[in-house]
Amino acid sequence: MKFKKSKKKAEVKPKKARVKLQFPRNYRIIPEGWKGDEVFFFFGALFILVAILIVAFDFFLNLKEQGKITDEKVALIKEQIFWQEETSKNPGYRDAYFSLALVDYRLNDIKSTKLNLEKSLSLDPTFQEGNALRQIIGGN
C-alpha cells in the first residue's frame, strides 16, 4: 500500500534577527574601535612587556651595584676602626696614623684625613708618602 504524500503548507517561522553578543562594557579589554586591530594590540602589549623587563633588569643591576658599594664602605669602616684602635694603643706609630688618614680619605672625610696626616707628619716630617698625600688633599 502506498501512502499519499500529504502536502501541508509548511509553517514559516519568522527569522530571528542575529544579535551580536558582547560582554558588558566593564569586561571589554579592547575598545570597540579596535576590534579588527588585534595585531596593534598585541604589539602594544609586547612593547609594554619588554619595557617592564628592561626597567626590572636595570633596577636589578643598580641594586647589585649598590650592594657592592655598601660592602666596600663597611670594609673601609672596619679598617678605620682597626687603625683607630692601633693609634690609641701605639700613639707613636707613624704608619698607623698614615693608614688611618688614607682610610679617611677614601671615606671622603677630609677633615679627619688632614688631622691624622698632620699627626703622622709630626712624628716623621720627611715621610715621602705623607707629603705626597698632603699635596693631593691641598694641605700646606
For each residue, the residues with C-beta under 8 A, 3 or more apart:
1:
2:
3:
4:
5:
6:
7:
8:
9:
10:
11:
12:
13:
14:
15:
16:
17:
18:
19:
20:
21:
22: 28
23: 27 28
24: 27 28
25: 28
26:
27: 23 24
28: 22 23 24 25 31 32
29:
30: 34 35 38 41
31: 28 34
32: 28 35
33:
34: 30 31 37 38 40 41
35: 30 32
36:
37: 34 40 41
38: 30 34 41 42
39: 42 43
40: 34 37 43 44
41: 30 34 37 38 44 45
42: 38 39 45 46
43: 39 40 46 47
44: 40 41 47 48
45: 41 42 48 49
46: 42 43 49 50
47: 43 44 50 51
48: 44 45 51 52
49: 45 46 52 53
50: 46 47 53 54
51: 47 48 54 55
52: 48 49 55 56
53: 49 50 56 57
54: 50 51 57 58
55: 51 52 58 59
56: 52 53 59 60
57: 53 54 60 61
58: 54 55 61 62
59: 55 56 62 63
60: 56 57 63 64
61: 57 58 64 65
62: 58 59 65 66
63: 59 60 66 67
64: 60 61 67 68
65: 61 62 68 69
66: 62 63 69 70
67: 63 64 70 71
68: 64 65 71 72
69: 65 66 72 73
70: 66 67 73 74
71: 67 68 74 75
72: 68 69 75 76
73: 69 70 76 77 107
74: 70 71 77 78
75: 71 72 78 79
76: 72 73 79 80 103 106 107
77: 73 74 80 81 107
78: 74 75 81 82
79: 75 76 82 83 103
80: 76 77 83 84 100 103 104 107
81: 77 78 84 85
82: 78 79 85 86
83: 79 80 86 87 96 99 100 103
84: 80 81 87 88 100
85: 81 82 88 89
86: 82 83 89 90 93 96 99 100
87: 83 84 90 91 93 96 97 100 116 119
88: 84 85 91
89: 85 86
90: 86 87 93 96
91: 87 88
92: 123
93: 86 87 90 96 97 123
94: 97 98 120 123 124 127 130
95: 98 99 120
96: 83 86 87 90 93 99 100
97: 87 93 94 100 101 116 117 119 120 123
98: 94 95 101 102 116 117 120 127 129 130 133
99: 83 86 95 96 102 103
100: 80 83 84 86 87 96 97 103 104 116
101: 97 98 104 105 112 113 114 116 117 120 130 133
102: 98 99 105 106 113 133
103: 76 79 80 83 99 100 106 107
104: 80 100 101 107 109 110 112 113 116
105: 101 102 108 109 110 113 133 137
106: 76 102 103
107: 73 76 77 80 103 104
108: 105
109: 104 105 112 113
110: 104 105 113 114 137
111: 114 115
112: 101 104 109 115 116
113: 101 102 104 105 109 110 116 117 133 137
114: 101 110 111 117 118 137 139
115: 111 112 118 119
116: 87 97 98 100 101 104 112 113 119 120
117: 97 98 101 113 114 120 121 130 133 134 137 139
118: 114 115 121 122 139
119: 87 97 115 116 122 123
120: 94 95 97 98 101 116 117 123 124 127 130
121: 117 118 124 125 127 130 131 134
122: 118 119 125
123: 92 93 94 97 119 120 127
124: 94 120 121 127 130
125: 121 122
126:
127: 94 98 120 121 123 124 130 131
128: 131 132
129: 98 132 133
130: 94 98 101 117 120 121 124 127 133 134
131: 121 127 128 134 135
132: 128 129 135 136
133: 98 101 102 105 113 117 129 130 136 137
134: 117 121 130 131 137 139 140
135: 131 132 138 139
136: 132 133
137: 105 110 113 114 117 133 134
138: 135
139: 114 117 118 134 135
140: 134
